[in-house]
């Protein structure tokens, strides 16, 4: 059964499993204000639906999610720090809503999972990827930082590996993502949905209250829980950079297909 109440999402329900399809294939499911709002809203909807036991997050078209929409980034570069702070808070709260959803969540990753797309994969409880999937925290190339996604990425791969990929913006293969713990499994594209069915079947054998409590247990046992203070700190850090000259130069260089000023000379 399908639900199309969301402008940027398609919700497909099959028994106790709800698949949330990001449905902006023309832009590789890149984030904008509407997608962020829709993902926040659908997390609230599914959290309150006792008929849904497992949530799968997926992307229509060639990619899972290529990160930030260029139009959204351009608007951010021209906005004030206060507007960027409000924007960053909405993104951070969306990721927390996904991470704290009281049901098991699985990211179905194919193609690009860049920037915020990688953050979505890390915020889910499980990530299954195809061998062709590509991951990156590419924000520094645009003069910004992977701030809102950082709690989930660091939780997935650890501080030491996060230092490398946050600073270098290197792209990592699905195999490398598996080695780092970002992807739990890498399976051939033709076997992806079969593997997801096997995993959801396994998840449905658990008690729903126990699974919700298990997620809370992991959160409170973590090195640093995703608190309101942490959400605010990450939002402020990205807001300061997004409204600055370096971020404008980084995005401008990308759009104009030229090296940014820090590579000139």
SVG drawing of the C-alpha trace seen along z (x, -y; Angstrom):
<svg xmlns="http://www.w3.org/2000/svg" viewBox="-2 -38 53 52">
<polyline fill="none" stroke="black" stroke-width="0.4" points="0.0,0.0 1.3,-3.4 0.9,-6.8 1.8,-10.0 0.8,-12.7 4.4,-14.1 5.7,-16.3 9.2,-14.7 8.5,-11.2 6.6,-8.1 5.6,-5.8 5.1,-2.2 3.6,0.1 3.9,3.9 2.5,5.5 4.4,4.2 7.2,2.7 7.1,-0.9 9.5,-1.9 10.1,-5.7 11.3,-6.5 13.0,-9.8 11.4,-10.8 13.5,-13.6 15.4,-11.4 16.1,-14.3 18.5,-15.8 19.6,-12.5 17.3,-13.0 19.3,-16.0 18.2,-17.8 16.2,-21.0 13.8,-22.6 10.9,-20.5 12.6,-17.1 13.9,-18.0 10.4,-18.9 8.9,-15.8 11.4,-13.5 10.8,-15.1 7.0,-14.7 7.1,-11.1 9.3,-10.1 6.6,-11.5 3.8,-9.8 5.5,-6.4 6.5,-6.7 2.8,-6.9 1.7,-4.1 1.5,-0.8 1.0,1.1 4.5,0.2 7.3,2.3 10.2,1.7 11.1,-1.4 13.3,-1.2 14.8,-4.5 15.5,-4.4 16.0,-6.6 14.3,-6.6 16.4,-6.9 20.2,-6.5 21.1,-7.5 20.2,-7.2 20.9,-10.9 23.6,-13.2 23.5,-15.5 22.5,-19.2 20.5,-20.6 22.6,-23.3 19.7,-25.8 19.3,-25.3 23.0,-25.8 22.9,-29.0 20.1,-30.4 22.0,-29.5 25.1,-31.3 23.0,-34.5 21.1,-34.2 22.1,-35.7 23.7,-33.6 20.4,-33.7 18.5,-32.2 21.3,-29.6 21.0,-28.7 17.3,-28.1 17.9,-26.0 20.6,-24.0 18.4,-23.3 15.7,-21.9 18.2,-19.6 19.7,-18.4 16.2,-17.8 15.3,-15.7 18.3,-13.5 17.6,-13.1 14.0,-12.2 15.2,-9.5 17.9,-8.2 15.5,-8.2 12.5,-6.6 11.3,-3.9 11.4,-1.2 14.3,0.5 15.4,-1.5 17.4,-0.3 19.1,-2.5 18.9,-0.9 21.8,-2.6 22.7,-2.5 24.6,-5.1 25.6,-8.3 25.3,-8.7 27.1,-12.0 27.1,-14.6 23.7,-14.6 23.0,-11.4 25.8,-9.7 24.3,-11.2 20.9,-9.6 22.6,-6.2 24.5,-6.7 21.4,-7.8 19.6,-4.6 20.1,-1.5 21.3,0.6 22.8,-0.2 22.8,2.2 24.6,1.0 25.3,2.2 28.9,2.5 28.3,-0.5 27.4,-2.8 29.7,-5.7 30.0,-7.5 31.6,-10.9 31.6,-13.7 32.4,-16.2 31.4,-19.4 34.9,-20.9 35.2,-21.1 32.5,-23.8 34.0,-25.6 31.6,-24.2 31.6,-21.2 29.6,-18.0 28.1,-19.4 24.5,-18.1 25.5,-14.6 28.6,-14.4 27.1,-12.7 25.8,-9.9 28.9,-9.5 31.3,-9.6 29.1,-7.0 29.3,-4.8 33.0,-5.0 34.7,-6.5 36.6,-9.7 39.9,-8.6 38.3,-7.6 36.0,-10.6 39.0,-12.9 40.4,-11.5 37.1,-11.7 35.9,-15.0 39.2,-16.6 40.0,-15.0 36.5,-14.6 37.7,-11.5 35.1,-9.3 34.8,-5.8 33.6,-2.7 30.9,-0.5 33.6,2.0 35.5,-0.7 32.2,-1.8 31.7,1.8 35.2,2.0 34.6,-1.1 31.3,0.1 29.2,-2.5 27.6,0.2 26.6,3.4 26.5,5.4 27.4,4.9 25.3,7.1 24.9,7.3 22.3,4.9 20.1,7.8 20.1,9.3 19.5,6.0 15.8,6.3 15.9,10.0 18.5,9.3 16.3,6.4 13.4,8.8 15.5,11.3 16.6,8.6 13.1,7.2 11.8,10.7 14.5,11.1 13.6,7.8 9.9,8.6 10.6,11.5 11.6,9.1 9.3,7.5 8.5,3.9 8.8,2.5 12.0,4.4 13.4,3.1 12.5,-0.5 14.1,-0.1 17.2,1.5 17.7,-1.6 17.4,-3.8 19.9,-1.6 22.4,-2.1 21.8,-5.9 22.4,-6.3 25.3,-3.9 27.1,-5.9 30.1,-8.1 28.1,-11.2 24.3,-11.1 22.6,-13.4 21.3,-15.9 19.6,-19.3 22.9,-20.9 24.7,-18.9 22.1,-19.6 22.4,-23.4 26.2,-23.3 26.3,-21.5 23.7,-23.9 25.7,-27.0 28.9,-25.7 27.5,-25.1 25.5,-28.4 28.6,-30.4 30.4,-28.9 27.5,-28.7 26.9,-32.4 30.7,-33.2 32.9,-34.1 34.7,-30.8 31.4,-28.9 30.3,-31.3 33.6,-30.9 33.4,-27.1 29.9,-26.8 30.6,-29.5 33.7,-27.6 31.8,-24.4 29.0,-26.0 31.5,-27.8 33.6,-24.6 36.8,-26.3 39.2,-25.7 38.3,-27.6 40.5,-30.4 42.4,-28.2 43.7,-26.1 44.6,-29.1 48.3,-29.8"/>
</svg>
